[in-house]
Amino acid sequence: MQKLLKYIIFFFTGLIVLVLLLLLFTQTSAFRGIVRSQMVKVANEQLRGEVALGSIEGNFFTHLTLRQLWVGETKEDTMLAIESLSLRYSLWPLLNGKVSVESIQMEKPYVNLIQRTDSTWNFQDILPPAGEQQETTSDASPMSFELGKFSLTDGYIHLAMNDTLVPGFVKELNLELSGAYSPEGLEVDLSHLGFKTPAEMPDVDHFQVRVAQKDSVWTVRDLTLVTPRNSIGFSGSYTDMEILSGDLEAAPVQMDEFAWVVPDFRLGVTPSIDLKTSVASGNMDVELVVSHQDQQINVNGRVLRFPEILNDSTRHQSRVNIDLLFRKIDPQQWLLLADMPLILNGSLNISGNGLEGSSSPLKVDGDFSGTSWQEHRLKEFGLKGSYLDGRTDVHTRFTTNLGTFDLKALADLKENKAPYR
């Protein structure tokens, strides 16, 4: 019996020593070299291209670093190159169905993306051909994922695309984010994104946003976009087109910075913009203030059955009721118009629909008393009009120092020989 016990003790002692030796072997450069070779071999077998890896560092149990990672179709065609990719993680949470990554650090990544004339991409050449999808079962327990911090430093992306609005390159790309995912919801906190672009396009000095999803409700908070000449903030939530909200602030807006997107649009002022929107029970409420110095445009109103506007067949079922207020607006200054000495003051209400199939005409009711043209001040300036499926009726009355003028017009815009009077 003592002999058997001695053999058992020897066996487990030897097993423990063997495990310790294996653990020690995993920390040697020889083992890391074996792992590096196998990783490259498997990658080259799976991809229709070439993969190279300079070295692997780390203990494999808590942290790992890949250096000089390279991917390309041929040795002369670099598609992806990363100087250093470091991961810190914990394996113990896997026992509870959770992937926990403390940090991922990527240094000096280079990405080369080329879109051909047939809209295919260069990276599609190295991907394996699409095969039959493996059947999946729902027996596995749902996993959760937690990322403490992902940082990307000094990245460069070369972009050769058919879309001329996309910059040819993005350099000095820096990014920091964290996030978590579980079957109950999703959270992503992008704390910083910044990069430089070609001279004709604006750089992004700072972009941040927090996005969360829980119980089918998406929320966006703390969105901030800062370029060399503009700063924009936004927050909002989205469930569907029946329930959503959003607030946007921008001050001042330098439109010339966006000339690469809207080259033919010019604005002679740098307005501040404050927009608040919300949709509840399918109805949208809008509050908009656009101001420059002592000039201001206010928009307040409601769009009834807002989702119907997005559908061509039901658009006629929606209705609007919007109030606009103009204070000291100088169109010549705003729109860079020549010979238009107009200073606009007044209010305008727009209500109804007016589209074909609608029973509610689109009505306009405005009072622009106090508006001036050169030295002529309009003591009275009223505007009323309606539109329903082409039939248009307009009545305006204004009074100046020269007298009172009363104008009426009636037309059917859908008729080739429309009656006017």
DRENZA-930295 format. One record per residue (C-alpha): residue in three letters; x, y, z. Coordinates in pm, whole numbers, plus 50000, padded with zeros to 5 digits. Example, Ala and Ser with C-alpha at 12.3 -4.5 7.8 and 13.67 -1.06 7.14 Angstrom:
BEGIN
ALA512304955050780
SER513674989450714
! end
This chain:
BEGIN
MET500005000050000
GLN502865023750087
LYS504505014749758
LEU501345023549563
LEU501025056349750
LYS504655064249666
TYR503975058149293
ILE500915080549304
ILE502905108549470
PHE505695104549213
PHE503155105448927
PHE501435137549037
THR504745153549130
GLY506075145648784
LEU502875158548626
ILE503135191448816
VAL506795194848722
LEU505915188048358
VAL503185214648364
LEU505585239548525
LEU508205231748261
LEU505625236847986
LEU504595269948141
LEU508205280548160
PHE508725269747798
THR505875292547687
GLN507885321947818
THR510925314247605
SER511825330247273
ALA511835295747113
PHE508175290147198
ARG507225324847075
GLY509065317546752
ILE507055285446707
VAL503795303846770
ARG504775331646527
SER505575306346254
GLN502285287746304
MET500265319946304
VAL501835331245976
LYS501365296545824
VAL497665294845913
ALA497065330445792
ASN498755323845459
GLU496685292245416
GLN493445310945480
LEU494155341945271
ARG494915344844899
GLY497815367844977
GLU500865369945197
VAL501205376545571
ALA504385384445758
LEU505025389546129
GLY508265402346274
SER508025390046633
ILE505735381346926
GLU506275393547280
GLY504385387447605
ASN503465358947836
PHE500265348747647
PHE498275347447973
THR497845384748045
HIS499425403847759
LEU500685399347406
THR502425421747151
LEU502745416246776
ARG505405436346597
GLN505865443946226
LEU502605428246108
TRP502235429945729
VAL499475418745491
GLY499475421945111
GLU498535405044787
THR502205403744688
LYS505405415044856
GLU505335446944649
ASP501695455044731
THR501205465345093
MET497565464145201
LEU497995465745578
ALA501025472245793
ILE501095476946171
GLU504265485746355
SER502995473446692
LEU499765457546822
SER499595451947199
LEU496825435347398
ARG496245432647772
TYR493505409047888
SER492295385248155
LEU491415349048086
TRP489525342148409
PRO486285360048303
LEU485955334848019
LEU484755309948279
ASN481695332248326
GLY481085337747956
LYS482765371847941
VAL485595384247721
SER487525410747911
VAL490175430947731
GLU491915457147940
SER493535475247649
ILE494435473247281
GLN497175495947153
MET497875499546782
GLU500855520346673
LYS501455534446326
PRO499015513846123
TYR499085518445744
VAL496045508845535
ASN495915509745155
LEU492355508745016
ILE491735509744640
GLN488285509344479
ARG488225498744116
THR485925512043845
ASP483605482043894
SER483245492044265
THR485235461944388
TRP488025466744641
ASN491625455044644
PHE491225437044977
GLN488595414244822
ASP491395397844622
ILE493045382844928
LEU489885371345106
PRO489015334545073
PRO486145326544834
ALA482755327044996
GLY481865291545092
GLU478885275445248
GLN478025290445584
GLN478375267045875
GLU475255258946062
THR475025276046398
THR473015265946698
SER471565287046974
ASP472565262647249
ALA475685282447343
SER475325307447624
PRO475425343647507
MET478795360147555
SER479485395147680
PHE482435416747585
GLU484215444847767
LEU486955466947625
GLY488695490147868
LYS490535510947610
PHE491395509047243
SER493965533947120
LEU495305539546772
THR498315562246728
ASP499685579646419
GLY497745560246158
TYR497755565745782
ILE495015554945541
HIS495455557745165
LEU492065559944990
ALA491695556344614
MET487925557944556
ASN485515567144281
ASP483795592144513
THR485575625544487
LEU484085637044819
VAL486245611645003
PRO489765624345083
GLY492685607744906
PHE494385601045238
VAL493975604245612
LYS497145609345811
GLU498095614746175
LEU495045593946265
ASN494585590846641
LEU491695573546814
GLU490645563447165
LEU487505544347259
SER486085520047511
GLY482975498747507
ALA480955469647633
TYR478485445347482
SER476055420947639
PRO472715405847534
GLU471055433847732
GLY472705462647547
LEU475655480047390
GLU477825509647495
VAL480545526847295
ASP482455557247420
LEU484585573247151
SER486555598147357
HIS488755611147076
LEU489145608946701
GLY491415632246509
PHE493135632446172
LYS494485654145892
THR493295654245531
PRO494355670245200
ALA494495708345192
GLU491125712545017
MET489275693845293
PRO488985702945663
ASP490955683945925
VAL489195669046226
ASP490855682646539
HIS488555664146775
PHE485485642046748
GLN483795624547036
VAL480505606447090
ARG478865582347333
VAL476445557147183
ALA474305532847381
GLN471575507847299
LYS469235492547555
ASP465705478947523
SER465675488147150
VAL466385524747233
TRP469485540747081
THR470945571447248
VAL473665595147130
ARG475275618147387
ASP478135642847405
LEU478715643147030
THR481235670346954
LEU482935677846624
VAL485755703246622
THR487485713646300
PRO489995741946256
ARG487125766646205
ASN483925750246335
SER482525733946646
ILE479315713146646
GLY477585695546936
PHE474745670046921
SER472815646647149
GLY469725625747087
SER467875592747113
TYR466185569646864
THR463715541246899
ASP462025543046559
MET460555570046338
GLU457675573146586
ILE459915581446883
LEU463145601146852
SER464755633546968
GLY467845654146895
ASP469565686646996
LEU472215703746784
GLU474345734246855
ALA476885750846628
ALA478525784746673
PRO479735800946463
VAL479335782146135
GLN482095788945882
MET480515775845563
ASP483605780845349
GLU485225751945534
PHE482645728645374
ALA483115741645018
TRP484445707444913
VAL480955693144983
VAL478785722344861
PRO481105742044631
ASP478315763644482
PHE476825774744814
ARG478235805744978
LEU477125823245294
GLY478175858545382
VAL477665854745757
THR478845830946030
PRO475595822046209
SER475045803746534
ILE472595774546509
ASP470525759146789
LEU468205730946681
LYS465925709746900
THR463735682546754
SER461605655046902
VAL459125629646768
ALA456455614846994
SER453455594346879
GLY454515601246521
ASN454395639346553
MET457575660146522
ASP458215692346715
VAL460925715646587
GLU462655745646747
LEU465345762846544
VAL467225795246612
VAL469685808546355
SER471345841246455
HIS474135864446345
GLN474885895546550
ASP471465912846591
GLN469835892846309
GLN467755862346392
ILE465495836046236
ASN463235815646464
VAL461385784546349
ASN458875767546577
GLY456325742146474
ARG454975707246446
VAL454795681446169
LEU451795658746223
ARG452235622346118
PHE455905628146045
PRO456725592245931
GLU454235596045646
ILE456465622945488
LEU459145596745423
ASN456815576145202
ASP455765588744859
SER452395571344874
THR451395585645215
ARG453095619745207
HIS449765637045143
GLN448445624945479
SER450915645545682
ARG450335681645787
VAL452595709745905
ASN452025739546131
ILE455185760646142
ASP455805796346262
LEU458785816146133
LEU459985848746284
PHE462455871846105
ARG464275899846285
LYS466465924546094
ILE467455898745834
ASP469625912945556
PRO469405888645259
GLN472065908145073
GLN474545901145352
TRP473495864845411
LEU473315853445049
LEU475905877244901
LEU473325892544668
ALA474005924444479
ASP471575953844471
MET469065940044719
PRO468755966344997
LEU466105946745189
ILE465845944045569
LEU463305917245656
ASN461175918445972
GLY458025899246038
SER456385865546091
LEU455085837745870
ASN452825808045944
ILE452775777745716
SER450105751245774
GLY448405722345598
ASN449675699945319
GLY448495708744969
LEU449715677444787
GLU447565657344550
GLY445165635944749
SER445245658645053
SER442075674445188
SER444095701445365
PRO445475729845148
LEU448875744345224
LYS448235778945369
VAL450615807945415
ASP449815837445641
GLY452495863845689
ASP452875898245841
PHE456045916445739
SER455135951045863
GLY458345969345950
THR460275955045657
SER462195981345460
TRP463565985345107
GLN466256011645094
GLU464746042045269
HIS461176029745217
ARG459696013345526
LEU456665991445479
LYS454136003145735
GLU451905974145640
PHE452895942645455
GLY450515913045469
LEU450705880545274
LYS448095853145247
GLY448095823545017
SER446955787844966
TYR447955758544749
LEU446075726144683
ASP447105702144410
GLY448305729844178
ARG445585755144247
THR447325785844390
ASP445765816944542
VAL447935845944666
HIS446915879444817
THR449355905844937
ARG448785941045065
PHE451505965945156
THR451636002845249
THR454566026945206
ASN454986064445197
LEU453896062544835
GLY450526046644912
THR448796013144959
PHE449065984844706
ASP446735954744691
LEU447735925344471
LYS445905892544405
ALA446875862744192
LEU445105830244110
ALA446565802143902
ASP446305765043836
LEU449935754143811
LYS449045719343685
GLU447325731943370
ASN449385738043056
LYS447295768642985
ALA446815779443341
PRO444475808743401
TYR446195837943572
ARG444625869343705
! end
